[in-house]
Amino acid sequence: MATCRRRLLTPAALLLVASIANAQGPAVTPTQAAPFIGTWVFTMTEPSHFKGSQQTVRIWNQDGKVAASVQVGKFPANTVTGMYRDSDMLVLTIGLDAQSPMRENGVTLRAVIMLTPVGGEMRMAQMLDESETVKRGTGKKQ
């Protein structure tokens, strides 16, 4: 029963956050993104089978607009297609239409990545389509 609820809630949460991030609102400005701009290397801590693996999030000012990418290990970087700032959190989304879409086990999927600064580090929580787990990690700016 809990697994069934989780399977229903995870896609619903993904769709809700993705729709907020892609809503017809103002784009995240370079000033709003300032605490997040840079290259962050995350060491994943959860779930256990991802523990110790690395992901790199790059956020930069591209001609007055904020752009970002997410790279898992040595795979090509995935282009972020949506971005939303909520208080101290930056939410990144990768849609199916991304220039380089996110894939897991060869399947194209959507991703929602939440970044929260804590001291000099950054915490990441990542949800993927059809996944029952939240991937977590802690990163440092390079």
C-alpha positions as CSV (number, residue, x, y, z in Angstrom):
1,M,0.0,0.0,0.0
2,A,2.8,2.4,0.9
3,T,4.6,1.6,-2.4
4,C,1.4,2.3,-4.3
5,R,1.0,5.7,-2.6
6,R,4.7,6.5,-3.3
7,R,4.3,5.6,-7.0
8,L,1.3,8.0,-7.2
9,L,2.8,10.8,-5.1
10,T,6.3,11.0,-6.8
11,P,5.0,11.7,-10.3
12,A,2.4,14.1,-8.9
13,A,5.2,16.0,-7.0
14,L,7.3,16.0,-10.1
15,L,4.5,17.4,-12.2
16,L,3.6,20.1,-9.6
17,V,7.2,21.3,-9.2
18,A,7.9,21.2,-12.9
19,S,4.7,23.1,-13.7
20,I,5.7,25.8,-11.1
21,A,9.2,26.0,-12.5
22,N,7.9,26.3,-16.1
23,A,5.0,28.6,-15.3
24,Q,4.6,31.9,-17.1
25,G,6.4,33.8,-14.4
26,P,9.5,36.0,-14.5
27,A,12.7,34.1,-15.1
28,V,15.3,33.8,-12.3
29,T,17.6,36.8,-12.6
30,P,21.4,36.6,-12.2
31,T,21.0,38.6,-8.9
32,Q,18.5,36.0,-7.5
33,A,20.8,33.2,-8.6
34,A,24.0,34.8,-7.2
35,P,24.4,32.4,-4.3
36,F,24.1,29.4,-6.7
37,I,26.2,30.6,-9.6
38,G,29.3,28.5,-10.1
39,T,30.3,24.8,-10.5
40,W,29.2,22.6,-7.7
41,V,30.4,19.0,-7.3
42,F,28.1,16.9,-5.2
43,T,28.9,13.6,-3.5
44,M,25.7,11.6,-3.3
45,T,24.8,10.3,0.1
46,E,21.4,8.6,-0.6
47,P,20.2,6.1,-1.6
48,S,22.9,3.6,-0.6
49,H,23.6,2.4,-4.2
50,F,24.5,6.0,-5.2
51,K,26.5,6.7,-2.1
52,G,29.9,8.2,-3.1
53,S,29.0,8.8,-6.8
54,Q,29.4,12.4,-8.1
55,Q,27.2,14.8,-9.9
56,T,28.2,18.3,-11.1
57,V,25.8,21.2,-11.3
58,R,26.9,24.3,-13.3
59,I,25.0,27.5,-13.0
60,W,26.1,30.6,-15.0
61,N,25.1,34.0,-16.3
62,Q,24.6,33.6,-20.1
63,D,24.1,37.1,-21.6
64,G,22.0,38.3,-18.7
65,K,20.0,35.1,-18.3
66,V,20.7,32.3,-15.9
67,A,21.5,28.9,-17.5
68,A,22.4,25.6,-15.8
69,S,23.4,22.0,-16.5
70,V,23.6,18.8,-14.5
71,Q,26.2,16.1,-15.2
72,V,26.1,12.6,-13.7
73,G,29.5,11.2,-13.4
74,K,31.3,11.2,-16.7
75,F,28.2,11.2,-18.8
76,P,27.4,14.3,-21.0
77,A,25.8,17.2,-19.2
78,N,22.0,17.6,-19.2
79,T,20.6,21.0,-20.0
80,V,18.3,22.5,-17.4
81,T,15.0,23.5,-19.0
82,G,13.3,25.3,-16.1
83,M,14.4,27.2,-13.0
84,Y,12.5,28.6,-10.1
85,R,13.7,30.5,-7.0
86,D,11.8,29.9,-3.7
87,S,13.3,31.6,-0.7
88,D,16.7,30.1,-0.1
89,M,16.0,27.2,-2.6
90,L,16.7,27.0,-6.3
91,V,14.6,24.4,-8.2
92,L,15.9,23.1,-11.5
93,T,14.0,21.0,-13.9
94,I,15.1,18.9,-16.9
95,G,12.2,18.1,-19.3
96,L,11.8,15.5,-21.9
97,D,12.6,18.2,-24.5
98,A,16.0,19.1,-23.1
99,Q,18.8,19.5,-25.5
100,S,20.4,16.5,-23.7
101,P,17.6,14.9,-21.7
102,M,18.2,13.0,-18.5
103,R,18.3,9.2,-18.9
104,E,18.2,6.3,-16.5
105,N,18.7,2.8,-17.7
106,G,18.4,4.1,-21.3
107,V,14.9,5.7,-20.6
108,T,14.4,9.4,-21.1
109,L,12.8,11.0,-18.1
110,R,12.1,14.3,-16.3
111,A,14.0,15.4,-13.3
112,V,13.5,18.0,-10.5
113,I,16.6,19.1,-8.6
114,M,16.4,21.2,-5.5
115,L,19.5,23.1,-4.3
116,T,19.7,24.7,-0.9
117,P,22.9,26.5,0.4
118,V,24.0,25.5,4.0
119,G,27.0,27.4,5.2
120,G,29.7,27.1,2.5
121,E,28.1,23.9,1.0
122,M,25.1,23.1,-1.1
123,R,22.5,20.4,-0.5
124,M,20.8,18.6,-3.4
125,A,17.6,16.6,-3.5
126,Q,16.8,15.1,-6.9
127,M,13.6,13.3,-8.0
128,L,13.3,11.4,-11.3
129,D,10.3,10.3,-13.2
130,E,9.1,6.8,-12.3
131,S,11.6,6.6,-9.3
132,E,10.5,5.9,-5.8
133,T,13.6,7.4,-4.2
134,V,14.9,10.9,-3.6
135,K,18.6,11.1,-4.5
136,R,20.5,13.3,-2.0
137,G,24.0,14.8,-1.9
138,T,26.2,17.5,-0.5
139,G,28.3,19.7,-2.7
140,K,31.1,22.2,-2.6
141,K,31.8,25.0,-5.0
142,Q,34.8,24.4,-7.3
